[in-house]
Amino acid sequence: MKAVGDPLSNLSRRPYLLRAMHEWMGDAGLTPHIIVDAGRTDVEVPNAYVKDGKIVLNVSLNATQRLQLLGREFAGTL
């Protein structure tokens, strides 16, 4: 049970796990990918590569520049 006022109660583990998996996959020689809902209004992707409303992006260190994995967002150049 979390104590009242516990600073960890609102802290999501998701961005930490995502960054750890991304680093582990790179270290293991695997290629991390993400699937993006291309139909969202806040998503800009090349339509030529969209299939069934989704696009698969290679987010390996070699395929990106200044990639930032933030909570529910990705920033950088893919």
Buried (B, 14 or more C-beta within 10 A) or exposed (E): EEEEEEEEEEEEEEBEEBBEEBEEBBEEEEEBEBEBEBEEEEEEBEEEEBEEEEBEBEBBEEBBEEBEBEEEEBEEEE
